[in-house]
Amino acid sequence: MHRTPRVAVIHYSRNGTVHALARAAAAGAEADGAQVRLLRVGGEHGTAPVHEDLLWADGMVLATPTYFGNIASPLKQFIEAASPLWREGALADRVVTGITTSNSPHGGRETTLLALYQSMYHWGALILPAGTTDGAFTAAGGNPYGVAAPADPDGVTDTVHQRAAQALGARLSRACARMARPPSGPLGPGGPSRVAVVCDPTEPGTRTLASALAEGAEKAGAEVRLLHTGSPHGATPADVEWADAVALGGPAFLGGLSPLLTRFLADCEPLRASGKLDGKAATGFVTAPQPHSGSESALLALYHAMHHWGAVIVPPGYTDPSITIAGGNPYGISHTTAHGPLPGRDVLAAAVFQGARLARVTARLRGPHHPDPVVRREPARPPAVR
């Protein structure tokens, strides 16, 4: 039995611009059929959010002005106060997207959204970016991470950015509608989900992690392709197009992606430009020479690229004890090659879990008959948000 998706629009607004965008996002979600709660942190006007709202919601729009390239402290404090729910695992699998404003066009409109998502990875939330295929987002500046608008001292925002916020709310509603359905078994409602595990095979540790992720996805009922980049019979963009979800990994290089993996992403650019990657689920894994020489930053760099695809990021968070035992990297499984060329049993167990999690989430996101989870349809005129 399906139920109406639930969306909480939680925002902090000092002068009113963020509030106007939050109202537009709420209207877009409600027009798409979601139940909506419009909630304002630290303000005298509107309903303040409480932790029950986080438990009620299938997904959230988190909106904040940019302060020094980061999240405003009132919203950050609200997120941190939810730590008891995070420790219980109660916030996992919420679908999250973001809105921000700043005075300068390049004064933090990207970094604030990325910082917001970085916190959400710890929850095990699913990150839904704006992507690059919807004209409403392109007209508003083409920020693939979310909606970003000029701040105004009088709280005024233009029609272009209001439309982008409405489109973001509708996009979130559609993803939440998928996740709100009760699970229909490991294969999903439309048959087995398709997962491509693609790795830069330069190091044996990366190949071993890739095999473990593929094993986990297969155990969860997915059809899996385990592929290497940079070889004549290796991974191709057609494999990514075939897949409902991708797990991408390689050795960290100067704190970022390896050259082979970067080249593969470049080869997929025609698919991104044509919108064929929008809505796919994605996760990452990495090896690094030392514990803190790219184990986190390389995964974040990968997810930055996936935002441009419009992919739904599926991090492990702390959704299983195996992640903590393996080193506690909420962004994805990682192996330190200084400890040996091959990952140990604990790291492999976490990788198996991450692959299984990707397959299970993908089976819910994709829906019957393989529709895109966030496919665009013409929005109805938004009713008033209550």
Sequence and secondary structure as in RCSB ss.txt:
>XXXX:A:sequence
MHRTPRVAVIHYSRNGTVHALARAAAAGAEADGAQVRLLRVGGEHGTAPVHEDLLWADGMVLATPTYFGNIASPL
KQFIEAASPLWREGALADRVVTGITTSNSPHGGRETTLLALYQSMYHWGALILPAGTTDGAFTAAGGNPYGVAAP
ADPDGVTDTVHQRAAQALGARLSRACARMARPPSGPLGPGGPSRVAVVCDPTEPGTRTLASALAEGAEKAGAEVR
LLHTGSPHGATPADVEWADAVALGGPAFLGGLSPLLTRFLADCEPLRASGKLDGKAATGFVTAPQPHSGSESALL
ALYHAMHHWGAVIVPPGYTDPSITIAGGNPYGISHTTAHGPLPGRDVLAAAVFQGARLARVTARLRGPHHPDPVV
RREPARPPAVR
>XXXX:A:secstr
     EEEEEE  SSSHHHHHHHHHHHHHHHTT EEEEEETT SSSB   HHHHHH SEEEEEEEEETTEE HHH
HHHHHHTHHHHHTTTTTT EEEEEEEESSTTSSTTHHHHHHHHHHHHHT EE    S  HHHHHTT  TTSEEEE
  TT    HHHHHHHHHHHHHHHHHHHHHHS    TT TTS  EEEEEE TTSHHHHHHHHHHHHHHHHTT EEE
EEESSSTTS  HHHHHH SEEEEEEE BTTB  HHHHHHHHHTHHHHHTTTTTT EEEEEEEESSTTSSTTHHHH
HHHHHHHHHT EE   TT SHHHHHTT  SSSEEEEGGG SS  HHHHHHHHHHHHHHHHHHHHHH TTS  TT 
           
